Amino acid sequence: MINKIAGKKQPNIIHHHKVIDTDITNIPDIANTLAKKLSDNSSADNYCNKFRAHKNQAKSRPVKFNSCNNEVYNN
């Protein structure tokens, strides 16, 4: 508590991550579990049919991109 008041931060230590009823304590396994969940949440399987149709239609159109390659991000 005194360290917090003095502004001295203690490193946050990850002890475990609980998935359903299983404790995951290995740091790489925790990271992989979180990555899998994020991947599942952003999966196309979660898109509604209307959005999937729109996405497929948009993907079929050619991309129009003209550039002289002098943009700052190309330097």
C-alpha positions, 0 to 999 in steps of 0.5 A: 500500500505504501508503495502505491501511495509513493507511486512505485508500481509493482509488476502485475503478475498473471497467476491463472486464467479460468476457462469453464472449470479449468484453471490455466496457469502456464503463461503461453497457454493463457495467451493461446486461450485468449487468442483463440477466444478473440479469434472465435469472436471475430470469426466470419461464423458470427456474421449474419446472412445479410452481412455475409451477402454484402461482404461477398458482393463487395469482395467481387468488385475490383479495387480502384487504387491509384498512387504515385507511391509518394505517400508518407507511409511509403518513405 
